Amino acid sequence: MSWRRQSKTALAAKMQQSEAMRRAAILLALACAARGQFRSTVPLVVVPASVTDARGRYVDGLAPEDLLLYDNSVPQKVQMDWSTYPISLVVAVEAGANSGSVIDKLGGSGILFAQLLAAERGETAVISFADGVAAHQDFTADPDAVTNSLRMLRMEGGGACMLDAMTHALDMLEQRPPGRRRIILMIAERRDRGSGAKLAQVMERVQRMNATVYWLTYSPFLQPFTVRPKTVEDTKPEAERIRTPACALCPHPDDQAVPADLGPGGFIYALGELIRLHHEDLSELFAATTGGCALSFLKKNALEHAIQLVGEEVHRQYVLTFQPPVTDAGKYHAIRVAVRGRPELTVRAREGYWSLP
């Protein structure tokens, strides 16, 4: 009996020792893997992809093995990140002579940007541009702050320096922590007027930063006819407006009508706009290149609907990542994404990226 007890005790001790060694080996392997991952200097390429059917409806439920990604026509091993990346969103609003009616429509839209587009853990910043660029709200998760900054927008000049505004937005996004989705939402015409930045340089930088550009655009000729008539009270700064008199003897809103703002107008202006039609359509160019989209609107409800459509797409995308090849450093790589065995489905994603030198 004594011998049997000793054997059982020895066997139990060996099993405990073996289990301890197995756990130590697992911990060592995990530590080595984590260390190797931490030391890797090759950044992942992030590719948000929207998948729709023939009717334009989003297709959900695809697995990583269902999606094919080609880097310069070479298939890549991709991962699908199920956890949503928090969003850093810059809303860039044109505030030139053509945009008065659009600024009026944006007054109460801050909650749409903050809650529908940036959403949970997201943050929104607001800038405007005309002859120059002005920052109105740094990144915040407070929808009231975003709404207030939009309500305070005013026309600032006659230009439309879109490329300069995008450069400023990229400067802001570059300061955000890594691991966030970078999105620029432009609310502007289609063509630049007066930027100092060069198109090729801005385009390259957008791609290097994995940023996605969405563009809500409008006709400057039709916009002035889509707003209600204004009164003197409407032209006052937001803080000075009288909404409801506090008492019968208190000051009342000044309801005297003011002339409608029909934009710059004139023959010379119209001729200049015809010449600008030969310039690049930046809305389509940036949207297609970065995997975003360009939507047109006329009235306020169409603007709010467009914001909702962008928010729906952003939060129903498949976020794919892959490790780029180490060759061809500093060169441009074309990307194509498709659904395996489903040629009837349409995939929209960024067109490419620049590998680090």
HUDAUR-V49151 format. One line per field, one symbol per residue. ss: DSSP state (~ for helix, > for strand, _ for the rest). phi: phi as a letter, one per 30 degrees, with the letter a starting at -180 (. if undefined). A space follows every 10 residues. Layout:
# HUDAUR-V49151
ss = ???
phi = ???
This chain:
# HUDAUR-V49151
ss = _~~~~~~~~~ ~~~~~~~~~~ ~~~~~~~~~~ ~~~~~~~~~_ ___>>>>>>> >>_____>__ ___~~~>>>> >__>>>__>> ______>>>> >>>>_>___~ ~~~~~____~ ~~~~~~~~__ __>>>>>>>_ __>>>>>>>> __~~~~~~~~ ~_____>__> _~~~~~~~~~ ~~~~______ >>>>>>>___ __>_____~~ ~~~~~~~~__ >>>>>>>__~ ~~~~~~____ >_~~~__~~~ __________ ______>___ ______~~~~ ~~~~~~____ _~~~~~~~~~ ___>>>___~ ~~~~~~~~~~ ~~~~___>>> >>>_______ _>>>>>>>>_ _____>>>__ _>>>___
phi = .ddddddddd dddddddddd dddddddddd dddddddddd ccddccbdbc cbcdciddcc idceddccbc chicdbdccc ddddddcccc cccdbdddce ddddddecce ddddcdcdid idbbbbbbab dbcbccadea cddddddddd dddbdblcda dddddddddd edddddddic dcbccccadc bdbjdddced dddddeddch dcccbcbacd dcedcccdec ceddddeedc dcdbedadcd ecddcddced dcidhidddd dddddddddd dddddddddc idacbcbbcd dddddddddd dddeccdccc bacddddhdi cdcdcbbbcd ibdddcccbd dlacddd
